[in-house]
Amino acid sequence: MAARRHTGAEAEIKAVIDDWADAMRAKDARRVVSHGTADFVQFSLAPPLVSDAAGAEGLEKWFATWRGPLGYSVRDLRITAGDDVAFAHSLNRLSGTKTDGQISEVWFRHTVGLRKVGGAWKIAHEHESVPFYMDGSFKAAVDLEP
C-alpha cells in the first residue's frame, strides 16, 4: 500500500504515534505513558479485558521481560481527525527476545482514539487485538502476517 501524505491534524497525530512507537522500541515507559490522557483506557492483548492503569510501573515491568530494544513497526496507518477528536488504526508488529531467550514476533490490529487536550493530541483509548480461528479451537491467530 502506498504511503499517505498527512496534513494538519493528521500530521500532528502521526507525529504522536511515531513518537509513541519510538518509545515502545526504546522501552521508555514514561514517554509511552506521556502520550495518554488522564482517563486513558486500554483494551490490551494481555489480561484484563479492560485496563485504566495509565501509570508507567506496569509497562516498566513488562519491558523488563525483554532483552534489548523491542522491534515495533506500524504499518498501513490510517488517521481520521476532527477538530478535537480523532481515531487511527494500523497493523503493528511486535518482536524481540524475552529474557528467557524465547524469540517472539506477532502482528496485531491496533486502534487508538485521540482527544485534543490543552492544544495537544493525546491517546484516550487504545485497542489491540488478534483474530482467532473460527474452527471451534478459539486459538489466537498469531501466525498471520499482512
N, CA, C and O atoms as a GROMACS GRO file, in nm:
protein
  584
    1MET      N    1   0.084  -0.116   0.000
    1MET     CA    2   0.000   0.000   0.000
    1MET      C    3   0.090   0.124   0.000
    1MET      O    4   0.186   0.130   0.076
    2ALA      N    5   0.060   0.220  -0.082
    2ALA     CA    6   0.141   0.341  -0.092
    2ALA      C    7   0.127   0.425   0.035
    2ALA      O    8   0.021   0.428   0.098
    3ALA      N    9   0.234   0.493   0.071
    3ALA     CA   10   0.233   0.580   0.189
    3ALA      C   11   0.141   0.698   0.162
    3ALA      O   12   0.139   0.754   0.053
    4ARG      N   13   0.066   0.735   0.263
    4ARG     CA   14  -0.023   0.850   0.252
    4ARG      C   15   0.047   0.974   0.304
    4ARG      O   16   0.128   0.967   0.396
    5ARG      N   17   0.016   1.085   0.246
    5ARG     CA   18   0.069   1.212   0.294
    5ARG      C   19  -0.033   1.269   0.393
    5ARG      O   20  -0.152   1.280   0.361
    6HIS      N   21   0.013   1.305   0.510
    6HIS     CA   22  -0.076   1.358   0.613
    6HIS      C   23  -0.058   1.509   0.624
    6HIS      O   24   0.054   1.559   0.615
    7THR      N   25  -0.168   1.580   0.642
    7THR     CA   26  -0.161   1.725   0.658
    7THR      C   27  -0.238   1.766   0.783
    7THR      O   28  -0.325   1.692   0.829
    8GLY      N   29  -0.208   1.883   0.838
    8GLY     CA   30  -0.281   1.939   0.951
    8GLY      C   31  -0.285   1.847   1.072
    8GLY      O   32  -0.182   1.799   1.119
    9ALA      N   33  -0.407   1.824   1.122
    9ALA     CA   34  -0.426   1.741   1.241
    9ALA      C   35  -0.372   1.600   1.219
    9ALA      O   36  -0.317   1.540   1.311
   10GLU      N   37  -0.390   1.547   1.099
   10GLU     CA   38  -0.339   1.412   1.071
   10GLU      C   39  -0.188   1.406   1.088
   10GLU      O   40  -0.136   1.308   1.142
   11ALA      N   41  -0.116   1.508   1.044
   11ALA     CA   42   0.030   1.511   1.060
   11ALA      C   43   0.068   1.519   1.207
   11ALA      O   44   0.164   1.455   1.249
   12GLU      N   45  -0.006   1.597   1.284
   12GLU     CA   46   0.021   1.607   1.428
   12GLU      C   47  -0.001   1.472   1.495
   12GLU      O   48   0.079   1.430   1.579
   13ILE      N   49  -0.108   1.403   1.458
   13ILE     CA   50  -0.140   1.273   1.517
   13ILE      C   51  -0.037   1.169   1.475
   13ILE      O   52   0.005   1.087   1.556
   14LYS      N   53   0.005   1.172   1.349
   14LYS     CA   54   0.109   1.079   1.304
   14LYS      C   55   0.237   1.100   1.384
   14LYS      O   56   0.304   1.003   1.419
   15ALA      N   57   0.272   1.225   1.413
   15ALA     CA   58   0.392   1.253   1.494
   15ALA      C   59   0.378   1.194   1.634
   15ALA      O   60   0.475   1.142   1.689
   16VAL      N   61   0.258   1.202   1.692
   16VAL     CA   62   0.234   1.142   1.824
   16VAL      C   63   0.252   0.991   1.816
   16VAL      O   64   0.320   0.932   1.901
   17ILE      N   65   0.193   0.928   1.717
   17ILE     CA   66   0.202   0.782   1.703
   17ILE      C   67   0.346   0.740   1.674
   17ILE      O   68   0.392   0.638   1.727
   18ASP      N   69   0.417   0.816   1.591
   18ASP     CA   70   0.558   0.784   1.564
   18ASP      C   71   0.642   0.792   1.691
   18ASP      O   72   0.725   0.705   1.715
   19ASP      N   73   0.620   0.896   1.773
   19ASP     CA   74   0.698   0.909   1.896
   19ASP      C   75   0.661   0.800   1.995
   19ASP      O   76   0.747   0.746   2.065
   20TRP      N   77   0.533   0.767   2.001
   20TRP     CA   78   0.486   0.659   2.089
   20TRP      C   79   0.554   0.527   2.050
   20TRP      O   80   0.601   0.454   2.136
   21ALA      N   81   0.559   0.498   1.918
   21ALA     CA   82   0.623   0.375   1.870
   21ALA      C   83   0.774   0.377   1.899
   21ALA      O   84   0.831   0.275   1.936
   22ASP      N   85   0.838   0.493   1.881
   22ASP     CA   86   0.980   0.505   1.916
   22ASP      C   87   1.003   0.476   2.064
   22ASP      O   88   1.100   0.410   2.101
   23ALA      N   89   0.913   0.524   2.148
   23ALA     CA   90   0.923   0.499   2.292
   23ALA      C   91   0.905   0.351   2.322
   23ALA      O   92   0.972   0.297   2.411
   24MET      N   93   0.815   0.284   2.250
   24MET     CA   94   0.800   0.139   2.267
   24MET      C   95   0.930   0.068   2.231
   24MET      O   96   0.975  -0.019   2.306
   25ARG      N   97   0.989   0.103   2.118
   25ARG     CA   98   1.114   0.040   2.075
   25ARG      C   99   1.225   0.060   2.178
   25ARG      O  100   1.305  -0.029   2.203
   26ALA      N  101   1.229   0.178   2.237
   26ALA     CA  102   1.332   0.212   2.335
   26ALA      C  103   1.299   0.161   2.475
   26ALA      O  104   1.380   0.173   2.567
   27LYS      N  105   1.180   0.104   2.491
   27LYS     CA  106   1.130   0.058   2.621
   27LYS      C  107   1.130   0.173   2.723
   27LYS      O  108   1.172   0.157   2.838
   28ASP      N  109   1.082   0.288   2.678
   28ASP     CA  110   1.075   0.409   2.760
   28ASP      C  111   0.931   0.426   2.808
   28ASP      O  112   0.851   0.495   2.745
   29ALA      N  113   0.900   0.363   2.920
   29ALA     CA  114   0.762   0.359   2.971
   29ALA      C  115   0.707   0.499   2.999
   29ALA      O  116   0.592   0.527   2.967
   30ARG      N  117   0.787   0.584   3.056
   30ARG     CA  118   0.739   0.719   3.089
   30ARG      C  119   0.699   0.797   2.963
   30ARG      O  120   0.599   0.869   2.963
   31ARG      N  121   0.777   0.782   2.856
   31ARG     CA  122   0.744   0.851   2.732
   31ARG      C  123   0.620   0.790   2.668
   31ARG      O  124   0.536   0.863   2.614
   32VAL      N  125   0.605   0.656   2.673
   32VAL     CA  126   0.483   0.593   2.620
   32VAL      C  127   0.362   0.650   2.692
   32VAL      O  128   0.266   0.694   2.628
   33VAL      N  129   0.366   0.650   2.824
   33VAL     CA  130   0.253   0.695   2.906
   33VAL      C  131   0.226   0.844   2.888
   33VAL      O  132   0.112   0.888   2.901
   34SER      N  133   0.328   0.922   2.857
   34SER     CA  134   0.309   1.067   2.840
   34SER      C  135   0.215   1.101   2.726
   34SER      O  136   0.162   1.212   2.721
   35HIS      N  137   0.193   1.008   2.635
   35HIS     CA  138   0.104   1.032   2.522
   35HIS      C  139  -0.043   1.004   2.555
   35HIS      O  140  -0.130   1.026   2.470
   36GLY      N  141  -0.071   0.956   2.675
   36GLY     CA  142  -0.208   0.922   2.713
   36GLY      C  143  -0.277   1.033   2.790
   36GLY      O  144  -0.213   1.119   2.851
   37THR      N  145  -0.410   1.030   2.787
   37THR     CA  146  -0.490   1.122   2.866
   37THR      C  147  -0.494   1.073   3.011
   37THR      O  148  -0.458   0.959   3.040
   38ALA      N  149  -0.539   1.159   3.100
   38ALA     CA  150  -0.551   1.122   3.242
   38ALA      C  151  -0.653   1.010   3.261
   38ALA      O  152  -0.641   0.931   3.355
   39ASP      N  153  -0.754   1.001   3.172
   39ASP     CA  154  -0.857   0.897   3.183
   39ASP      C  155  -0.840   0.788   3.077
   39ASP      O  156  -0.939   0.728   3.033
   40PHE      N  157  -0.716   0.764   3.035
   40PHE     CA  158  -0.681   0.663   2.935
   40PHE      C  159  -0.741   0.526   2.969
   40PHE      O  160  -0.738   0.483   3.085
   41VAL      N  161  -0.795   0.458   2.867
   41VAL     CA  162  -0.849   0.322   2.881
   41VAL      C  163  -0.786   0.237   2.772
   41VAL      O  164  -0.774   0.279   2.657
   42GLN      N  165  -0.746   0.114   2.810
   42GLN     CA  166  -0.678   0.025   2.716
   42GLN      C  167  -0.746  -0.110   2.711
   42GLN      O  168  -0.781  -0.168   2.815
   43PHE      N  169  -0.764  -0.161   2.590
   43PHE     CA  170  -0.804  -0.300   2.565
   43PHE      C  171  -0.680  -0.365   2.505
   43PHE      O  172  -0.658  -0.359   2.384
   44SER      N  173  -0.600  -0.426   2.589
   44SER     CA  174  -0.469  -0.480   2.551
   44SER      C  175  -0.478  -0.625   2.508
   44SER      O  176  -0.579  -0.692   2.530
   45LEU      N  177  -0.370  -0.673   2.446
   45LEU     CA  178  -0.360  -0.816   2.415
   45LEU      C  179  -0.356  -0.899   2.543
   45LEU      O  180  -0.407  -1.012   2.546
   46ALA      N  181  -0.296  -0.845   2.647
   46ALA     CA  182  -0.283  -0.916   2.775
   46ALA      C  183  -0.403  -0.887   2.865
   46ALA      O  184  -0.466  -0.781   2.853
   47PRO      N  185  -0.437  -0.979   2.956
   47PRO     CA  186  -0.543  -0.953   3.052
   47PRO      C  187  -0.508  -0.831   3.138
   47PRO      O  188  -0.390  -0.797   3.151
   48PRO      N  189  -0.608  -0.767   3.195
   48PRO     CA  190  -0.751  -0.797   3.198
   48PRO      C  191  -0.820  -0.749   3.070
   48PRO      O  192  -0.756  -0.697   2.979
   49LEU      N  193  -0.952  -0.767   3.065
   49LEU     CA  194  -1.027  -0.724   2.948
   49LEU      C  195  -1.020  -0.573   2.928
   49LEU      O  196  -1.013  -0.526   2.814
   50VAL      N  197  -1.021  -0.497   3.037
   50VAL     CA  198  -1.014  -0.351   3.032
   50VAL      C  199  -0.914  -0.305   3.136
   50VAL      O  200  -0.913  -0.353   3.249
   51SER      N  201  -0.829  -0.210   3.097
   51SER     CA  202  -0.734  -0.153   3.191
   51SER      C  203  -0.742  -0.001   3.184
   51SER      O  204  -0.745   0.057   3.076
   52ASP      N  205  -0.745   0.062   3.299
   52ASP     CA  206  -0.737   0.208   3.303
   52ASP      C  207  -0.613   0.252   3.378
   52ASP      O  208  -0.603   0.367   3.421
   53ALA      N  209  -0.518   0.160   3.392
   53ALA     CA  210  -0.393   0.190   3.461
   53ALA      C  211  -0.300   0.265   3.364
   53ALA      O  212  -0.235   0.204   3.280
   54ALA      N  213  -0.296   0.397   3.377
   54ALA     CA  214  -0.219   0.479   3.285
   54ALA      C  215  -0.076   0.499   3.333
   54ALA      O  216   0.002   0.567   3.266
   55GLY      N  217  -0.040   0.441   3.448
   55GLY     CA  218   0.094   0.461   3.502
   55GLY      C  219   0.200   0.380   3.429
   55GLY      O  220   0.169   0.284   3.358
   56ALA      N  221   0.324   0.419   3.448
   56ALA     CA  222   0.437   0.355   3.380
   56ALA      C  223   0.484   0.228   3.450
   56ALA      O  224   0.556   0.149   3.389
   57GLU      N  225   0.447   0.206   3.575
   57GLU     CA  226   0.501   0.095   3.653
   57GLU      C  227   0.477  -0.041   3.588
   57GLU      O  228   0.570  -0.120   3.573
   58GLY      N  229   0.354  -0.070   3.548
   58GLY     CA  230   0.323  -0.198   3.485
   58GLY      C  231   0.396  -0.215   3.353
   58GLY      O  232   0.443  -0.324   3.321
   59LEU      N  233   0.404  -0.109   3.277
   59LEU     CA  234   0.474  -0.113   3.149
   59LEU      C  235   0.624  -0.137   3.169
   59LEU      O  236   0.686  -0.211   3.094
   60GLU      N  237   0.681  -0.074   3.271
   60GLU     CA  238   0.823  -0.096   3.302
   60GLU      C  239   0.849  -0.242   3.338
   60GLU      O  240   0.950  -0.299   3.297
   61LYS      N  241   0.758  -0.303   3.414
   61LYS     CA  242   0.772  -0.445   3.448
   61LYS      C  243   0.766  -0.532   3.323
   61LYS      O  244   0.842  -0.627   3.310
   62TRP      N  245   0.675  -0.499   3.231
   62TRP     CA  246   0.665  -0.576   3.108
   62TRP      C  247   0.789  -0.557   3.022
   62TRP      O  248   0.841  -0.654   2.968
   63PHE      N  249   0.836  -0.434   3.008
   63PHE     CA  250   0.959  -0.408   2.932
   63PHE      C  251   1.076  -0.488   2.988
   63PHE      O  252   1.162  -0.532   2.912
   64ALA      N  253   1.081  -0.506   3.119
   64ALA     CA  254   1.191  -0.579   3.183
   64ALA      C  255   1.193  -0.727   3.145
   64ALA      O  256   1.292  -0.796   3.172
   65THR      N  257   1.086  -0.778   3.085
   65THR     CA  258   1.082  -0.919   3.043
   65THR      C  259   1.144  -0.939   2.905
   65THR      O  260   1.144  -1.051   2.854
   66TRP      N  261   1.197  -0.833   2.845
   66TRP     CA  262   1.258  -0.838   2.712
   66TRP      C  263   1.405  -0.802   2.721
   66TRP      O  264   1.444  -0.715   2.800
   67ARG      N  265   1.487  -0.868   2.640
   67ARG     CA  266   1.629  -0.833   2.625
   67ARG      C  267   1.640  -0.722   2.521
   67ARG      O  268   1.575  -0.728   2.417
   68GLY      N  269   1.721  -0.623   2.547
   68GLY     CA  270   1.749  -0.520   2.447
   68GLY      C  271   1.625  -0.446   2.402
   68GLY      O  272   1.518  -0.459   2.462
   69PRO      N  273   1.639  -0.367   2.295
   69PRO     CA  274   1.523  -0.291   2.245
   69PRO      C  275   1.421  -0.384   2.180
   69PRO      O  276   1.452  -0.496   2.141
   70LEU      N  277   1.298  -0.335   2.171
   70LEU     CA  278   1.192  -0.409   2.104
   70LEU      C  279   1.187  -0.373   1.957
   70LEU      O  280   1.220  -0.261   1.918
   71GLY      N  281   1.147  -0.469   1.874
   71GLY     CA  282   1.109  -0.438   1.738
   71GLY      C  283   0.964  -0.395   1.741
   71GLY      O  284   0.880  -0.467   1.796
   72TYR      N  285   0.932  -0.281   1.685
   72TYR     CA  286   0.794  -0.233   1.685
   72TYR      C  287   0.770  -0.158   1.555
   72TYR      O  288   0.831  -0.054   1.531
   73SER      N  289   0.681  -0.210   1.471
   73SER     CA  290   0.651  -0.150   1.342
   73SER      C  291   0.504  -0.111   1.336
   73SER      O  292   0.418  -0.180   1.390
   74VAL      N  293   0.476  -0.001   1.270
   74VAL     CA  294   0.340   0.046   1.244
   74VAL      C  295   0.322   0.047   1.093
   74VAL      O  296   0.395   0.115   1.022
   75ARG      N  297   0.224  -0.030   1.046
   75ARG     CA  298   0.204  -0.045   0.901
   75ARG      C  299   0.061  -0.006   0.865
   75ARG      O  300  -0.033  -0.029   0.941
   76ASP      N  301   0.046   0.054   0.747
   76ASP     CA  302  -0.085   0.090   0.693
   76ASP      C  303  -0.165   0.180   0.786
   76ASP      O  304  -0.285   0.161   0.804
   77LEU      N  305  -0.098   0.279   0.844
   77LEU     CA  306  -0.163   0.372   0.936
   77LEU      C  307  -0.266   0.456   0.863
   77LEU      O  308  -0.237   0.515   0.760
   78ARG      N  309  -0.387   0.460   0.918
   78ARG     CA  310  -0.496   0.543   0.866
   78ARG      C  311  -0.545   0.632   0.980
   78ARG      O  312  -0.568   0.585   1.091
   79ILE      N  313  -0.560   0.759   0.952
   79ILE     CA  314  -0.599   0.857   1.054
   79ILE      C  315  -0.722   0.933   1.005
   79ILE      O  316  -0.727   0.976   0.890
   80THR      N  317  -0.820   0.948   1.092
   80THR     CA  318  -0.936   1.032   1.066
   80THR      C  319  -0.946   1.130   1.182
   80THR      O  320  -0.954   1.090   1.298
   81ALA      N  321  -0.944   1.260   1.150
   81ALA     CA  322  -0.939   1.361   1.256
   81ALA      C  323  -1.045   1.467   1.237
   81ALA      O  324  -1.069   1.516   1.127
   82GLY      N  325  -1.108   1.503   1.349
   82GLY     CA  326  -1.195   1.619   1.356
   82GLY      C  327  -1.119   1.731   1.425
   82GLY      O  328  -0.996   1.728   1.430
   83ASP      N  329  -1.190   1.828   1.477
   83ASP     CA  330  -1.124   1.940   1.544
   83ASP      C  331  -1.059   1.899   1.676
   83ASP      O  332  -0.949   1.944   1.707
   84ASP      N  333  -1.127   1.812   1.753
   84ASP     CA  334  -1.072   1.776   1.884
   84ASP      C  335  -1.083   1.628   1.918
   84ASP      O  336  -1.050   1.588   2.029
   85VAL      N  337  -1.129   1.546   1.823
   85VAL     CA  338  -1.140   1.401   1.841
   85VAL      C  339  -1.092   1.334   1.713
   85VAL      O  340  -1.117   1.382   1.602
   86ALA      N  341  -1.021   1.222   1.730
   86ALA     CA  342  -0.969   1.151   1.613
   86ALA      C  343  -0.956   1.003   1.646
   86ALA      O  344  -0.957   0.963   1.762
   87PHE      N  345  -0.942   0.923   1.541
   87PHE     CA  346  -0.905   0.783   1.561
   87PHE      C  347  -0.806   0.744   1.453
   87PHE      O  348  -0.802   0.804   1.345
   88ALA      N  349  -0.728   0.642   1.484
   88ALA     CA  350  -0.630   0.591   1.389
   88ALA      C  351  -0.624   0.440   1.404
   88ALA      O  352  -0.642   0.387   1.514
   89HIS      N  353  -0.598   0.371   1.293
   89HIS     CA  354  -0.581   0.226   1.303
   89HIS      C  355  -0.467   0.183   1.213
   89HIS      O  356  -0.434   0.249   1.114
   90SER      N  357  -0.406   0.071   1.250
   90SER     CA  358  -0.290   0.020   1.177
   90SER      C  359  -0.273  -0.128   1.208
   90SER      O  360  -0.340  -0.184   1.295
   91LEU      N  361  -0.182  -0.189   1.134
   91LEU     CA  362  -0.134  -0.324   1.166
   91LEU      C  363   0.004  -0.305   1.226
   91LEU      O  364   0.091  -0.243   1.164
   92ASN      N  365   0.025  -0.358   1.346
   92ASN     CA  366   0.152  -0.338   1.415
   92ASN      C  367   0.221  -0.471   1.438
   92ASN      O  368   0.157  -0.575   1.456
   93ARG      N  369   0.353  -0.466   1.437
   93ARG     CA  370   0.435  -0.586   1.460
   93ARG      C  371   0.522  -0.561   1.582
   93ARG      O  372   0.593  -0.461   1.591
   94LEU      N  373   0.514  -0.654   1.676
   94LEU     CA  374   0.598  -0.653   1.796
   94LEU      C  375   0.692  -0.772   1.788
   94LEU      O  376   0.647  -0.885   1.766
   95SER      N  377   0.821  -0.748   1.808
   95SER     CA  378   0.916  -0.858   1.803
   95SER      C  379   1.030  -0.832   1.901
   95SER      O  380   1.057  -0.718   1.938
   96GLY      N  381   1.094  -0.939   1.942
   96GLY     CA  382   1.208  -0.927   2.031
   96GLY      C  383   1.240  -1.060   2.095
   96GLY      O  384   1.181  -1.163   2.062
   97THR      N  385   1.335  -1.056   2.185
   97THR     CA  386   1.378  -1.174   2.258
   97THR      C  387   1.347  -1.155   2.405
   97THR      O  388   1.389  -1.057   2.467
   98LYS      N  389   1.273  -1.250   2.460
   98LYS     CA  390   1.239  -1.246   2.603
   98LYS      C  391   1.365  -1.275   2.686
   98LYS      O  392   1.463  -1.327   2.633
   99THR      N  393   1.362  -1.243   2.812
   99THR     CA  394   1.479  -1.265   2.898
   99THR      C  395   1.514  -1.412   2.911
   99THR      O  396   1.627  -1.446   2.945
  100ASP      N  397   1.418  -1.502   2.885
  100ASP     CA  398   1.447  -1.646   2.891
  100ASP      C  399   1.500  -1.699   2.757
  100ASP      O  400   1.521  -1.820   2.742
  101GLY      N  401   1.521  -1.609   2.660
  101GLY     CA  402   1.576  -1.648   2.530
  101GLY      C  403   1.472  -1.677   2.424
  101GLY      O  404   1.507  -1.695   2.307
  102GLN      N  405   1.344  -1.682   2.460
  102GLN     CA  406   1.239  -1.708   2.362
  102GLN      C  407   1.226  -1.590   2.266
  102GLN      O  408   1.214  -1.475   2.308
  103ILE      N  409   1.228  -1.620   2.136
  103ILE     CA  410   1.211  -1.518   2.034
  103ILE      C  411   1.062  -1.506   2.005
  103ILE      O  412   0.994  -1.606   1.985
  104SER      N  413   1.013  -1.383   2.002
  104SER     CA  414   0.870  -1.359   1.984
  104SER      C  415   0.848  -1.260   1.870
  104SER      O  416   0.924  -1.165   1.853
  105GLU      N  417   0.744  -1.286   1.792
  105GLU     CA  418   0.703  -1.194   1.686
  105GLU      C  419   0.553  -1.212   1.664
  105GLU      O  420   0.505  -1.325   1.647
  106VAL      N  421   0.481  -1.103   1.663
  106VAL     CA  422   0.337  -1.110   1.640
  106VAL      C  423   0.290  -0.983   1.568
  106VAL      O  424   0.331  -0.872   1.603
  107TRP      N  425   0.204  -1.001   1.469
  107TRP     CA  426   0.132  -0.892   1.406
  107TRP      C  427  -0.003  -0.881   1.476
  107TRP      O  428  -0.064  -0.983   1.508
  108PHE      N  429  -0.049  -0.759   1.499
  108PHE     CA  430  -0.179  -0.740   1.562
  108PHE      C  431  -0.244  -0.613   1.509
  108PHE      O  432  -0.179  -0.527   1.450
  109ARG      N  433  -0.375  -0.606   1.532
  109ARG     CA  434  -0.451  -0.488   1.490
  109ARG      C  435  -0.444  -0.386   1.603
  109ARG      O  436  -0.452  -0.421   1.721
  110HIS      N  437  -0.430  -0.260   1.566
  110HIS     CA  438  -0.413  -0.156   1.666
  110HIS      C  439  -0.502  -0.036   1.629
  110HIS      O  440  -0.495   0.015   1.517
  111THR      N  441  -0.583   0.008   1.723
  111THR     CA  442  -0.668   0.125   1.704
  111THR      C  443  -0.651   0.216   1.824
  111THR      O  444  -0.651   0.171   1.938
  112VAL      N  445  -0.636   0.345   1.797
  112VAL     CA  446  -0.631   0.443   1.906
  112VAL      C  447  -0.736   0.550   1.881
  112VAL      O  448  -0.760   0.592   1.768
  113GLY      N  449  -0.797   0.594   1.990
  113GLY     CA  450  -0.886   0.710   1.990
  113GLY      C  451  -0.811   0.823   2.057
  113GLY      O  452  -0.751   0.804   2.162
  114LEU      N  453  -0.814   0.940   1.997
  114LEU     CA  454  -0.739   1.054   2.050
  114LEU      C  455  -0.832   1.171   2.076
  114LEU      O  456  -0.936   1.187   2.013
  115ARG      N  457  -0.790   1.253   2.173
  115ARG     CA  458  -0.859   1.380   2.202
  115ARG      C  459  -0.755   1.490   2.208
  115ARG      O  460  -0.640   1.467   2.245
  116LYS      N  461  -0.795   1.607   2.170
  116LYS     CA  462  -0.708   1.723   2.183
  116LYS      C  463  -0.725   1.777   2.325
  116LYS      O  464  -0.835   1.815   2.365
  117VAL      N  465  -0.615   1.780   2.400
  117VAL     CA  466  -0.616   1.824   2.539
  117VAL      C  467  -0.511   1.934   2.553
  117VAL      O  468  -0.392   1.910   2.529
  118GLY      N  469  -0.554   2.052   2.591
  118GLY     CA  470  -0.458   2.162   2.605
  118GLY      C  471  -0.382   2.192   2.478
  118GLY      O  472  -0.265   2.231   2.482
  119GLY      N  473  -0.447   2.173   2.363
  119GLY     CA  474  -0.385   2.201   2.235
  119GLY      C  475  -0.300   2.089   2.178
  119GLY      O  476  -0.245   2.103   2.069
  120ALA      N  477  -0.287   1.976   2.251
  120ALA     CA  478  -0.204   1.864   2.204
  120ALA      C  479  -0.289   1.738   2.191
  120ALA      O  480  -0.380   1.716   2.270
  121TRP      N  481  -0.258   1.655   2.091
  121TRP     CA  482  -0.328   1.529   2.072
  121TRP      C  483  -0.277   1.428   2.172
  121TRP      O  484  -0.157   1.406   2.185
  122LYS      N  485  -0.371   1.365   2.245
  122LYS     CA  486  -0.340   1.262   2.345
  122LYS      C  487  -0.423   1.137   2.315
  122LYS      O  488  -0.535   1.146   2.264
  123ILE      N  489  -0.367   1.022   2.347
  123ILE     CA  490  -0.436   0.895   2.326
  123ILE      C  491  -0.528   0.870   2.445
  123ILE      O  492  -0.482   0.855   2.558
  124ALA      N  493  -0.658   0.864   2.419
  124ALA     CA  494  -0.759   0.841   2.522
  124ALA      C  495  -0.796   0.693   2.532
  124ALA      O  496  -0.835   0.645   2.638
  125HIS      N  497  -0.784   0.622   2.419
  125HIS     CA  498  -0.823   0.481   2.417
  125HIS      C  499  -0.731   0.407   2.321
  125HIS      O  500  -0.699   0.455   2.212
  126GLU      N  501  -0.688   0.290   2.363
  126GLU     CA  502  -0.606   0.203   2.279
  126GLU      C  503  -0.668   0.065   2.278
  126GLU      O  504  -0.706   0.012   2.382
  127HIS      N  505  -0.677   0.006   2.158
  127HIS     CA  506  -0.733  -0.127   2.144
  127HIS      C  507  -0.638  -0.210   2.058
  127HIS      O  508  -0.607  -0.174   1.945
  128GLU      N  509  -0.592  -0.322   2.113
  128GLU     CA  510  -0.507  -0.418   2.042
  128GLU      C  511  -0.583  -0.548   2.031
  128GLU      O  512  -0.653  -0.588   2.124
  129SER      N  513  -0.571  -0.616   1.915
  129SER     CA  514  -0.638  -0.744   1.902
  129SER      C  515  -0.572  -0.831   1.797
  129SER      O  516  -0.503  -0.782   1.708
  130VAL      N  517  -0.593  -0.960   1.810
  130VAL     CA  518  -0.559  -1.056   1.706
  130VAL      C  519  -0.687  -1.134   1.677
  130VAL      O  520  -0.768  -1.156   1.767
  131PRO      N  521  -0.706  -1.175   1.552
  131PRO     CA  522  -0.822  -1.259   1.524
  131PRO      C  523  -0.802  -1.397   1.586
  131PRO      O  524  -0.691  -1.432   1.625
  132PHE      N  525  -0.908  -1.474   1.594
  132PHE     CA  526  -0.895  -1.612   1.639
  132PHE      C  527  -0.959  -1.704   1.538
  132PHE      O  528  -1.048  -1.663   1.462
  133TYR      N  529  -0.914  -1.827   1.537
  133TYR     CA  530  -0.965  -1.925   1.441
  133TYR      C  531  -1.106  -1.964   1.479
  133TYR      O  532  -1.135  -1.992   1.595
  134MET      N  533  -1.194  -1.967   1.380
  134MET     CA  534  -1.336  -1.995   1.400
  134MET      C  535  -1.367  -2.143   1.380
  134MET      O  536  -1.479  -2.179   1.343
  135ASP      N  537  -1.269  -2.229   1.404
  135ASP     CA  538  -1.285  -2.374   1.386
  135ASP      C  539  -1.326  -2.445   1.514
  135ASP      O  540  -1.326  -2.568   1.520
  136GLY      N  541  -1.361  -2.368   1.616
  136GLY     CA  542  -1.400  -2.427   1.744
  136GLY      C  543  -1.285  -2.433   1.844
  136GLY      O  544  -1.308  -2.456   1.963
  137SER      N  545  -1.162  -2.412   1.798
  137SER     CA  546  -1.047  -2.417   1.888
  137SER      C  547  -1.031  -2.286   1.965
  137SER      O  548  -0.973  -2.285   2.074
  138PHE      N  549  -1.083  -2.178   1.911
  138PHE     CA  550  -1.068  -2.043   1.967
  138PHE      C  551  -0.922  -2.004   1.986
  138PHE      O  552  -0.890  -1.919   2.069
  139LYS      N  553  -0.834  -2.066   1.910
  139LYS     CA  554  -0.692  -2.037   1.916
  139LYS      C  555  -0.666  -1.902   1.851
  139LYS      O  556  -0.716  -1.873   1.743
  140ALA      N  557  -0.585  -1.818   1.919
  140ALA     CA  558  -0.547  -1.690   1.863
  140ALA      C  559  -0.466  -1.711   1.736
  140ALA      O  560  -0.378  -1.797   1.731
  141ALA      N  561  -0.496  -1.635   1.633
  141ALA     CA  562  -0.430  -1.649   1.503
  141ALA      C  563  -0.306  -1.560   1.499
  141ALA      O  564  -0.300  -1.463   1.423
  142VAL      N  565  -0.208  -1.592   1.583
  142VAL     CA  566  -0.086  -1.511   1.592
  142VAL      C  567   0.014  -1.543   1.483
  142VAL      O  568   0.122  -1.484   1.479
  143ASP      N  569  -0.020  -1.634   1.394
  143ASP     CA  570   0.070  -1.670   1.285
  143ASP      C  571   0.040  -1.592   1.157
  143ASP      O  572   0.105  -1.615   1.055
  144LEU      N  573  -0.055  -1.501   1.161
  144LEU     CA  574  -0.092  -1.423   1.043
  144LEU      C  575   0.007  -1.309   1.019
  144LEU      O  576   0.061  -1.252   1.114
  145GLU      N  577   0.028  -1.276   0.891
  145GLU     CA  578   0.111  -1.163   0.852
  145GLU      C  579   0.036  -1.086   0.744
  145GLU      O  580  -0.040  -1.144   0.667
  146PRO      N  581   0.057  -0.955   0.738
  146PRO     CA  582  -0.011  -0.876   0.633
  146PRO      C  583   0.041  -0.913   0.495
  146PRO      O  584  -0.005  -0.857   0.395
   0.00000   0.00000   0.00000
